[in-house]
Amino acid sequence: MPTSRRSRRHQTEHRPLDLERARGGARVEHGADGEWTVRTVRSAEKSYTCPGCRQTIPPGVEHVVAWANDGMFGADAALDARRHWHASCWEARLRRR
């Protein structure tokens, strides 16, 4: 009887697909002002100014990047107009509208 060359020790359990990771971390959110693509940034190398509170998001701080899916000048312009937000400022923005 032939033997298997694969060792059962090295087989791992099946892990469910992480859709956020498969999409590059991007997700779509709907708000009163349209549809947005939102991506969580775990660690950035430079600082950004949050449009919600106008304070600095320092390097290395987890935050979100958002851009409108229905930009007036097309998808490329909308992507160029993306903004970096503190996660709490982004969530507060969605609740205000």
Phi, psi and omega in degrees: 000132182293148178259150179278137178279344179277135177269134180291342179296328186268358177280141181246163177293149176291129177256138178294152181294130175269100186297322180298316179293320179296329178272012182076021179086000183269146175221161179254133177235145180250135178224178179298337182258019174117194183260134184235144168264129185232134180228136177275131177254119184279325182204116179256156182264352178224172181266156179225160174256123180287125179290345180283315184242354180063021177257162183283138169261106185289160177303143177087354181268130178294137181203184178242152173244132183226144174214149182287138177278340183245051180297144183298329184254018176103172185295320181295318179294321179296318179296321177294335181268012181299153181229149178262127184236147163298142181302320180292324178292321178296315179296319179296323179299317180293326180286330183288331188271000000 
